[in-house]
Amino acid sequence: MKKIEIPYHVYQYEVFIKRLKPGPLRDDLTSLYKRAMAGFRGEQSLDFPLSYLPNDDFFIFHDLRLFDGLHHFQIDFLVLCSRFALILEVKNIIGKLTFDTEFNQLIRELDDTTDVYDDPILQAEYLKTQLGEWLERHYGISIPIVDRVVIASSAQLQVTDLKSDKIKKIVRRAKLKAELLQLNQQFAKDYLSPETMKKIADQLLANHHPRVIKKFTTRLKPDDLIKGVQCPNCGTLSMIRKTRTWYCHSCDRTSKNAHIEALYDYLHIYGPKITNKKCREFLKFNAESTVKKLLHSFSERYEGGTKSRSYFLSKRLLKTR
């Protein structure tokens, strides 16, 4: 239902890193980007074991972010069927991992360095509660919800209390297929009709709120970002427009559609709202009539009069060109 793809905010990291001049802000974002991509690759690796679930019986959602009335909560994977729902909290951390169930923390030891993380078991339990309340509030239904912590890396694992029931929630990726099949056999009673299940699935998608990075834009100064159209061949941000074609002085290559990537970058940095003037400044191209045509082609709507018009860039239209 919601395919495995790089989350919106990670695309934002990519764009910022590409267009920011060297400095502390770029370094901070690069660190966050590497961590986020490691997490995504761990989630991506679950595609194979999840593929063993029957398509007709299970709805699978990747990176689902919902609002509970006070806060947003994000689920790495939600697996929904008529008999139960399964939350998968995925961790792709290397090193030696110690699950401390007494103090609710995860300790990672790597290269003589010790890092302490929030307890992913506790995180999954919170998500289970939040999802249950969300379903109850929106649909008045109660369905068994199971939570598991999936270790996607080959990390060495140890626990502080082998007798704790919480430890049973930790599953290595290699064992996830067997865990899924076991859960499928464990729950026999139907709680949802096919119609209700489809309705809930549609509403989950409709209520998904992608995470958007806003705090970094407040730190931006006008000259922090490198503007212009990037050459798809050499990566230089200095293409110029010549007779309906973008030309790169660095490698002497041309492109008819290089502006699409630039508009996609603008969308991820500033959001969808854009004016002709801002577009010309970002593309470093001054032909107002040509930019007007571009904005009409890639916008889902516009508002305002001719001289004060704002366009709203469409991610879908940019992707399909």
Secondary structure, 3 states (H helix, E strand, C coil): CECCCCCHHHHHHHHHHHHECCCHHHHHHHHHHHHHHHHHHHHHCCHHHHCCCCCCCCEEEEEEEEECCCCEEEEEEEEECCCCEEEEEEECCCCEEEEECCCCEEEEEECCEEEEEECHHHHHHHHHHHHHHHHHHHHCCCCCEEEEEEECCCCEEEECCCCCHHHHHEEEHHHHHHHHHHHHHHCCCCCCCHHHHHHHHHHHHHCCCCCCCCCCHHHCCCCCECCCCCCCCCCCCCCEEECCEEECCCCCCEECCHHHHHHHHHHHHHCCEEEHHHHHHHHCCCCHHHHHHHHHHHEEEEECCCCCCEEEECHHHHHHC
